[in-house]
Amino acid sequence: MLRTHNCGALNESHTGTEVVLSGWVHKMRDKGFIVWVDLRDRYGVTQLVFDEERSPETVFKQAQTLGREYVIQVKGAVIERESKNPEFLREISKSLSKNCSYSMQRRHRRLRSKTFRMEGTNCVCNTVTSIFDGHRFATI
């Protein structure tokens, strides 16, 4: 199975369930006894944690050899993040609920975001492909 969830789809309700994720390594931090990997796919980012206590030794050693842009598939249990910042979540919800005009004023920033560009590029490619298919062009 390629994946059970997308990287952006996991939340607190998935805690304790076993999932399979696929994507590429966006960022990695290795402290020697713990390795954090930010796994990205087109839908979002999920943080993976490999440590000496919870991870098998072979898996931990493999995690230490990962580099940026490595494409990987992982299978493991979802755990709740130990250190959270509840104020951060409150600030986000306050800023989102203020009004919609703010996002319209800042829409140029959204157009420059990586996720939006990927979705836009995918949409353009699909549209062009469907037009060519309609005119019976062959993809070589």
HULIN-V602986 format. One line per field, one symbol per residue. phi: phi as a letter, one per 40 degrees, with the letter a starting at -180 (. if undefined). burial: I if it has 16 or more other C-alpha atoms within 10 Angstrom, else O. A space follows every 10 residues. Layout:
BEGIN
phi = ???
burial = ???
END
This chain:
BEGIN
phi = .cabaccccc acccdgccbb bbibccaabb bgbabbbccb bcbibbcbbb bccccddccc ccccccbcgc cbbbbaccbc ccbbbccccc cccccccdac cccccbcccc cccccccccc cccccccccc cccccgcbcb
burial = OOOOOIIOOO OOOOOOOOII IIIIIIOIOO OOOIIIIIII IOOOIIOIII IOOOOOOOOI OOIIOIOOOO OOOOOOOIOO OOOOOOOOOO OOOOOOOOOO OOOOOOOOOO OOOOOOOOOO OOOOOOOOOO OOOOOOOOOO
END
